[in-house]
Amino acid sequence: MNLDQYLPVLLFILVGIGVGVVPQVLGRLLGPVRPDSEKNSPYECGFEAFEDARMKFDVRYYLVAILFILFDLEIAFLFPWAVALKDVGAVGFWSVMVFLGILVVGFVYEWKKGALDWE
């Protein structure tokens, strides 16, 4: 077994772990810890940060977040298509037009149902 072949993979894994762990450790060690009422107040989720785990919460925030992720991911599929537009030809173009049509129908449906309204 030749370990020289695995050196780049091992180095990649170590650098990845370092990039993920070192900033967190440095922030924990060097960052100030000054909790106050503003930091512990509800942020975007709409409910108190430190309460009973069985309390009721508003689902609309999560619904809007999931819809954003869904439509954002669908739009991300357009970038590779746009780069390869000359190579895919007419069939690829019309396939993406059908895809966008379905996406627009889903978006209009969610809009009409009121899933995007924030009351």
Contacts in CASP RR format, 6 or more apart in sequence:
PFRMAT RR
TARGET T0000
AUTHOR 0000-0000-0000
METHOD contacts of the structure
MODEL  1
MNLDQYLPVLLFILVGIGVGVVPQVLGRLLGPVRPDSEKNSPYECGFEAF
EDARMKFDVRYYLVAILFILFDLEIAFLFPWAVALKDVGAVGFWSVMVFL
GILVVGFVYEWKKGALDWE
40 49 0 8 1.000
40 50 0 8 1.000
41 48 0 8 1.000
41 49 0 8 1.000
42 48 0 8 1.000
42 49 0 8 1.000
43 49 0 8 1.000
44 61 0 8 1.000
45 57 0 8 1.000
45 61 0 8 1.000
46 57 0 8 1.000
46 58 0 8 1.000
46 61 0 8 1.000
47 55 0 8 1.000
47 57 0 8 1.000
47 58 0 8 1.000
60 118 0 8 1.000
60 119 0 8 1.000
63 115 0 8 1.000
64 115 0 8 1.000
64 116 0 8 1.000
64 118 0 8 1.000
67 110 0 8 1.000
67 115 0 8 1.000
67 116 0 8 1.000
71 103 0 8 1.000
71 107 0 8 1.000
74 103 0 8 1.000
77 99 0 8 1.000
78 96 0 8 1.000
78 100 0 8 1.000
81 88 0 8 1.000
81 92 0 8 1.000
81 96 0 8 1.000
85 93 0 8 1.000
88 95 0 8 1.000
110 116 0 8 1.000
END
